[in-house]
Amino acid sequence: MPSRTEQFQALVGRQPDNELFRFSLAQALSADARTAEALPHFQFCVARKSDWMMPRILAGKALLHLGRREEAKPLLEQALSLAVTQQHEDPERELRALLADLGHTTA
């Protein structure tokens, strides 16, 4: 039986413009500790939908994991703005904590 990663790689192979398949593949790759491979798929989702908070959070976390703090910061700031606007309290708290660790002050 194919792994989740293999399942979503096959789906993305058939429909490369499907952002839900890309997002699911990125999540599966992240779960397999393949962060660098997941990142472009999260970034694809970020580029496709300006109001999609989760890919921004996960791309930001992936960048942090890869030691790319300065690249992570704007994505996490965008995600925080979306969390506030969309009234997602748990992600808002998490993002404020992440950004505080990066030396960012939030209102």
C-alpha positions in Angstrom: 0.0 0.0 0.0 1.4 3.4 -1.0 2.3 5.9 1.7 0.4 9.2 2.1 3.3 10.9 0.5 3.3 8.5 -2.5 -0.5 8.9 -2.8 -0.3 12.7 -3.0 2.7 12.7 -5.2 0.7 10.6 -7.7 -2.3 13.0 -7.4 0.0 16.1 -7.9 1.6 14.4 -10.8 -1.8 14.1 -12.5 -3.1 17.5 -11.4 -0.1 19.8 -10.7 -2.3 22.9 -10.4 -4.5 21.5 -7.7 -3.6 23.4 -4.6 -5.4 21.0 -2.2 -3.4 18.1 -3.5 -0.2 20.2 -3.2 -1.1 21.2 0.4 -1.8 17.6 1.3 1.5 16.5 -0.3 3.4 19.2 1.6 1.8 18.0 4.9 2.7 14.4 4.2 6.3 15.4 3.3 6.5 17.4 6.5 5.3 14.4 8.5 8.0 12.3 6.9 10.6 14.9 8.0 11.1 16.0 4.4 10.8 19.7 5.1 12.9 21.0 2.2 10.8 19.0 -0.2 7.5 20.2 1.4 8.3 23.9 1.2 7.8 24.5 -2.5 4.4 22.9 -2.3 3.4 25.2 0.7 4.8 28.2 -1.3 2.7 27.2 -4.3 -0.4 27.3 -2.1 0.5 30.6 -0.6 0.9 32.1 -4.1 -2.5 30.7 -5.2 -4.7 31.9 -2.4 -4.2 35.2 -0.6 -6.6 34.3 2.2 -5.3 30.8 3.0 -3.7 31.0 6.4 -2.5 27.4 7.0 0.0 27.2 4.1 1.5 30.4 5.4 1.8 29.1 8.9 3.3 25.8 7.7 5.6 27.4 5.2 6.8 29.8 7.9 7.5 26.9 10.3 9.3 25.0 7.5 11.5 27.9 6.9 12.2 28.2 10.6 13.1 24.5 10.7 15.5 25.1 7.8 17.1 28.0 9.6 15.7 30.6 7.3 14.3 33.0 9.9 14.2 36.1 7.8 12.2 34.4 5.1 9.8 32.9 7.6 8.9 36.2 9.3 6.8 37.8 6.5 4.8 34.6 6.0 4.1 34.3 9.7 3.1 38.0 9.8 0.7 37.4 6.9 -0.7 34.4 8.6 -1.2 36.4 11.8 -3.1 39.1 9.9 -5.3 36.4 8.4 -5.8 34.7 11.8 -6.9 38.0 13.3 -9.2 38.9 10.4 -10.7 35.4 10.2 -11.0 35.2 14.0 -8.8 32.0 14.5 -7.8 32.4 18.1 -5.5 29.4 18.5 -3.4 30.1 15.4 -3.3 33.7 16.4 -1.8 32.8 19.8 0.7 30.4 18.2 1.7 33.0 15.6 2.2 35.7 18.2 4.5 33.4 20.1 6.5 32.4 17.1 6.9 36.0 16.0 7.9 37.0 19.5 10.7 34.4 19.4 11.8 36.1 16.1 11.9 39.5 17.9 8.7 40.8 16.3 6.3 42.8 18.4 2.7 42.5 17.6 -0.2 44.7 18.6 
